[in-house]
Amino acid sequence: MAHWEHFGHDADIGVVGVGATKAEAFRQAALALTAVMTDPAGVRRLETVPIVCRAATDDLLLLEWLNTLIYEMAVRSVVFGDFEVDIAEGELRAAAHGEPVDVERHEPAVEVKGATFTALEVRQRPDGWRAQCVVDV
Amino acid sequence: MRVPGVIYGSEALVRDMDEKVREQVTHVAMLPGIQRASYAMPDAHWGYGFPIGGVAAFDPREGGVVSAGGVGFDISCGVRTLHTGLTAADVEPLKARLAQELSRSVPAGVGSHGRIHLDEREIHAMLEGGAQWAVARGYGVEADLDRIEERGRAAGAVPSAVSPRARHRQQDEMGTLGSGNHYLELQRVSEIYDDAVARAFGLSVDDVVVSIHCGSRGLGHQIGTEFLRDMAAAAPRFGVVLPDRELACAPVESEIGQRYLGAMRAGINCALANRQIITHLVRKAFATVVPRAALALLYDVSHNTCKVETHGIDGALKEVFVHRKGATRSLGPGHADLPAAFRDVGQPVLIGGTMGTASYVLVGTRESERLSFSSSCHGAGRAMSRSQALRTWQGRQVVDELAARGIIVRSPSSRGVAEEAPGAYKDVSAVVDAADAAGLSRKVARLVPLVCVKG
């Protein structure tokens, strides 16, 4: 049931995470973010980066989460392929696992510049939580 | 709406525009202090708050705002075109070697690293000095500065307004091309539409030029990210009711507005410095393959900026903050801000196409001042999403098809090439024709790709 999706948005791309819990939806959204660049399944767990972020609302927290991942991947020149995510009282704590970008193996398609307010939504529906937004590439 | 919305385009282009263009043009027209009209260029499409291809000017004396969404995530993304002094016949036997040398010399794509690392002091100097800083450091020559808007340096940059995160994100990225729709192309002048202006620009049929399309890299993206968030949070404080959160803005005269302007100008300088460094790398690459090539700069334009300019509004001259989001400035003949070489004809307006179609050189017009605050288009938008492009084409197939047409594509990512396939983009010729017909800028030359380096 937990899964990620992409949706088209003109020049850019929408990322969606779906899960039974909010944290799982955020985890899936992060996989969707990686998938914009490369297949998460092709990313080895060689290093782990702890992530903590806070925001006043769930949707702003999603933005913080994704933008923090974008920042960490950029400055460390790594790509993250898996995550453990915990959310409590507006604070997200996560472990992001990945490896240095290997251009030949990962063939990264495009760099993500930032997560945006476009189509930004975190919602609980009968079939689970859905977390989405458009990212600028 | 405080002012009308004005959308430029042929009937076909306007019909084809997504409904969000109209909605976003309308929202922008509701912002405080907006002057004359909320404009959309012929290549307008759905953006963040502002449409891409959006132009809007604000007067701070009327509570005018500055908007991070009106500049975008890639501050001062733009195009720079260099002469080579070579013809297509000169280049043809050397194309493969040039493709090799260019892709080796200019880092491109995720996972690539710039070879220039700046310490804290140098980052500060770069953010303050832009291309002028770069030339002083040996990347290029003084003469280059005459051919860059504002002589390569945005005044009023405040490096301290750029966060540590933004600086950190730029550390490995000086002199890199980026990815997505960025490119480094070798192009041939295939057609001239205006002999006199082409002569003034130094362009003839069969000339080979080099064009660079990129922006402020990670630093710019981080500034955009942070201020979009902060301005959205601050908006209620100013009583600005945002019809759309992405239209995040703040009064020019506010603390956050001033801080954004300082950071954004530093971002402009980062983009100008970056294109100047890449120019240096391109010249070095050429020197190893064609030592006699002389790569003089034609012009460098930016299409994601907010600039303070003087314009005639309601019979008076007003200093206004002009946002161009995916729109290029288009100064016409006689304008004081033009380099001497172009004062009689107007500035080059460089419009990027795709690696399989064409790019264009246009010239600014006098009438664009009253039509669009001296603005024109910047390039055609996408016709289909990245996912759809990936379902439609294979990277290898695109590369082979272009090679069969004599175009060499170098890219580290097959998937990236598929997403950037020429068919995934709209027809830039239609956009350029519409800009010409509207009087925003006039066609001068058509450029076709010979070599395309992508990230």
Interface residues (C-beta under 8 A of the other chain):
Chain A: H6 F7 G8 H9 D10 A11 I13 M37 L60 L63 N67 I70 Y71 A74 V75 S77 V79 V101 D102 V103 E104 H106 E107 P108 A109 V110 E111 K113 G114 A115 T116 F117 T118 L120 D136 V137
Chain B: D18 H45 W46 Y48 I52 G72 F73 D74 G109 V110 G111 S112 H113 R165 H168 R169 Q171 D172 G178 S179 G180 N181 G218 H221 Q222 G224 T225 L228 R229 A232 R245 E246 A248 G381 R382 M384 S385 R386 S387 Q388 P412 S413 S414 R415 G416 E419 G455
